[in-house]
């Protein structure tokens, strides 16, 4: 209740906040009639009118402040709501000598203010106090049965306020949990992207470094070319990580096929590509790009293969090597491929071939 969000001012509902608050004031007709008909001393009648006017002002201003607040319902509040709450109670008490039982009409407003403007504890305290006071007056005071309608209204409002505030609080909690889940999933996605990108790049850099070391004496020019590739790969990996963190990185399937071919050839592995990458939709190509990257990395790290074949068709991508197979192993990279395929609505098949090697197949 203490903080006001400037963005909320743009909400069209705020334009009707005062109207909504004023509509409820129609129920204060009972105190008005009681003051008009009051036989109390003139001083108490004047005090009653002043208290009624103050009550209306506090209620309307407090309701508008509550609608503009960005504090979660039921959370701890600052001093201002408590001052409004105390003012409402004081105004109701001052009006009792002139209004008598009609002053019970103030209780629904005080209950609603506590339910929507104060803490959850005070929601229950105010409901309990209002029901007790109203019931005692109706059943014990002379002529109290004439106000049984107000007691019923208070009881119904207690139920309505409890149910509605509970739903609002649970909805806010669900939204908060959803945000936390989305944040967690986003972090996992970034971690997976970085793993896929860095794992692939470092594997290729390691292979090219070994090749450059072997060639540095026998073929210095070739060694320089490999070192230049290492420099380019490192720059690409850094740029990729930055783009991943910002959510802006896009790598096409054509680009990944070329990059995988370069990396595999540097390791002495032949790559054959069948089909047209354009056969996949943009969304499918995005998933296929990541799976192709991870499959290439796995071959470079573990497969000891000499040949890889990639087949691309409408709704289909397969990556087959003639290496030694996985042997039942499934690390973070394979789990990442499964997660990406599932997120894209695709089926991933990853099996060792009877004749040797592994096939990775994605089908939409």
N, C-alpha and C positions, 0 to 999 in steps of 0.2 A: 504493500500500500504506500510505502514511502517514496518509491522511485516511479517516475513517469517516463514512458517510452515515447519519444517524439514520433516514431513511426506509427504508433497506434492512432495518432491524430488523423491519419489518412484513412482510417477505417470508417466506412460510411455509417456503421452502427453507432459511432460516437455522436453523430449529429442528432440521433434520436434518444441519447442517454437521458437528457433532462425531461423529455416527453414521457419516456418509460417510467421515470421516477415519479413524475407528477400524476400519472394515471393511477398509481397505487394510492395516492393521497386521497382518493375518493372515499376510502374506508375511514378517514378521519371525520366523516360527516357526523359520526356518533358523538365525539367530543364537542363538535361545533353545536349540535342540537342541545347537548347537555349544558353548555355554557349559556346558550340563549335562554334556556328554561331554568337555569340555576337560581336557587333561592339563598345561596350563600352570601356572605358579606361582600359588599362592593369591592373591597380590597382583594379578596380571594378571586373574584370574577375577573378583575383586571389582570391579576397575576396569572390566572388561567389562560386568558387570551395571549398574553405575552409569552407564556410557556409554550402554547400551541404554535405561535408564529416561530419561536426559536426552534422548536422541534422540527417543523417543516423545513426551515432553512438548513439545519444540521443534517437532516436526512437527505435532502436533495444534493447538497454539496458533497456529503460523504459518499453518496451513491455514484456521483459523477467521478469523483476521485478514484473510487474503486474500479470503475469501468476503464479508466485511463491507466491504471496501474499495470506494471509488467511483472509484479511479484506473483509467484504461484499461489493458488488458493490454499489456505490453511497454513502457510509458512509464517514464521515470526515477522511481526510488523513493527514499525517505528512508533514514536509517541503520538503522532497525529491521529490515527484511527482510535486510539484509546481515549483521547480527549473528546472526539466526536461521540464515542460510545457513552462516556460519562455524561456528556451534555444531554444526550437523548434520555438517559435514565433520570437525570436531575429535572429535566423539563416535564417528564411524565409525573414525577413525584409532586412537583409544585402544583400541577393541575388537579390533583386528587380532591382537595377540599371543595373546589367549585364544581367538579364534574362527577364525583362519586364513582360508581361502577363503570361509567363510560370511559374512564381512564384506562380500562383494560384494553381498549382499542389501540393503545400505543404499543402493546406487547408484540404483535406480529412484526412491526417495523424494527423493533429492537432485536428480535430474534433473527430476522433476515440480515440485519447489519452484522451481527455476531457471526452468523454462518458464513457469509461471503466476504467479510472484511477483517475478521480476527482469526485467531488460531483455532485448531480443531478442538482443543480442550474447552475453549470458551463457547464454541458452538454447543457442546453438550451441557455446559454449566447453564447457559442462558435458556436453552430449551427446558431443562429441568426446573429452573427457577420460575419461568413463565407458566408452565403447566401447573406447578404447585400453587402459585399465587392466584391464578385464575380459578382453579378448582376450589381452593379454600374460600374464595369470595362467593362463587356461585352456590356452593353447598352450605356455607356457614353464615354468610352475611344476610341480614334481612333484605328481602327482595332480590337476592342474588340470582335466583332462577331466571330472572328476566334477561340475564346476560349469558345464558347457556349457549346461545348461538356463537358468541365470541369465543367461548371455551372450545367449541367444536372446531371453529376456524383455526384457533391456536394449535389444537392437536393435529389437524390435517396439515397445517403449514410446517409443523415439526417433522412430519413424515416426508413431505415434499422437499424441504430444505436438506434433510439428511440424505435422501436418495440422490437428489441432484448434485449436491456438493461431493458426495462419494463418487458419482460417475465422473464429475469433472476432474477430481484428484486422480482417479485411476486412469483416466484418459491422458492426463499430463504425465503420469508415471510411465504409461505405455509409450507415449511419444518420446520421453527421455530415454527409455530402454531401447527404442527403435533407433534413436540417434546414436546411442553408444554402440549398438550392434552394427549400424552402418559405418561408423567410424572404425570399428574393429575390422570389419570386412574390407574397408578401404585400405587400412594399414596392411592387412594380409595380401591384398592385391598388389600394393606397391612392393612389398617384400618379395612376392613371387616374381614380379616383373624384374626387379633388380637381380634376383637370383638367376633368372633365365638369361638376362642380358650379360651380366658380369661373368657368370659361369661359362657361357659360350665364348665371350671375348678373351677371358684369361686362358681358356684351354687353347684357343688358336694362337694367342701370344706365346704361350709356353712352347707349342710345337714349332712355331717359326723361330723362336729363340734358339732351340736346339739345332734347327737346321742351319741357322746363321753361324752358330758356333762351329758346326762341322765344316762349313764352306769358307770360313774366314781365311783359311790358309790356302786352300786349293782353288777357290773361285771367289776372290774378294768382291768382284762386281755383283755377283749373285747374292753374296752375303749382305752387301749394302742395300740391295733391293728388298731383301727380307727384313732388314732393320727399318727401312722406310715403311714397309707394310705394318710392322709392329707399331711404329709411331702413329700411323693412320688409324689402326685398330684401337689404340689407346685413346686417341682423341675422340673417336666415334663412341667408345664405351663411356667416356666422361660426359659427352653430349647426350647420350642415351639415358644415363642416370639422371641428369638434370631434367631432361624432358619427361622422364617417368615420374619424378617427384612433382612436377608441375602439371602432369596429366596431359601433356601435349604431344607425346611421342607417337608418331605413326610410321610404320615400316611396311612397305608393300610386299606382297608375296613374291613378286618378281625380284625385288631387291634382296630378299632373304634367300631365294634360290641361288642368286649370283654369289652372295656372301658365303652360303654353305658350300657351293662349288669351289670357291677359292680356298676355304678352310680345309676341305677334304683333300683337294689336290696337293696342298702343302704337306699333308700327312701321308701322301702316296695312295689316296683312296680315289677311285674313279667314280664320278657321279653321272648317271643317266637320267634324263627327265623326259617323261612321256605325258602328253596332254598340254592343255593351255591353261595357265593360271587364271585367265579371264573367265573360265567356266564356273568359278566360284563367285558367289555374291560378295560384296564388300565386307559384310559381317562375317561370312564364312572364311573369307581370305584372311581376316584379322586373326581369327582363332588358328587357322592353318599356319599362319606365319610363326606364331609362338610355338606351336607343336613341332613344326619343322626345325626351328632353332634348337629346341631342347633335344630332339631326336639326333640332330647333327652333333650336338655336344656329347651326348651319350656314346655315339659311335667313336668319336675322337678319344674319349676317355677310356672306354671299356671294351669296345667290340673287337678290336684287332681285325677289322674288316679290310677287304681290298676293293670292294665294289658296293655301291649304293644305288638303288633305283627309286625314283620318286614318280608316282603316277597321280595325275590330277584330272578329275572329271567332274561333271556337274554333281554337286553334293557329296564329293568323295575326294579324299587325299590318302595316299598310302606311301610309306617310307620303309623300304626293305633293304637290309644289309646282309652280307654273307659272312658275318663274324662268328664269334663263339657263343652268342646267345647271352641272355641275362642270368640264367641259372636261378630263377626265382627271386632275384633281388629286385627291390622296388624302393628307390630313394625319394628324396624331395622332388627331384625333377619329374619323375613319373607321376607322383601324386599331383604335382602342378599341372601336368598335361591332363590328367583325369578331371581336375577341378575346372580347367578352362573348357574342356569339351562339354562337361555337364552344364556349365554356365551358358554355353552357346546352344544348348538343346541338341547336342550331337552325342553320338555313341563312339567310344574309343575302344578299339581292340588292340591289345599289345600282347603278342605271343611269340614264343620261340618256334622257329620253323623246324620240321623234322629233319630236313637236310642240312640244318645249320643256319645260324643267323637269326635275326629278329624282324618282325613286321609290326609296324605301327600304322594303324588304319583308323581314320576318322570318317564317319558317315553321318550326314544330316538327313 
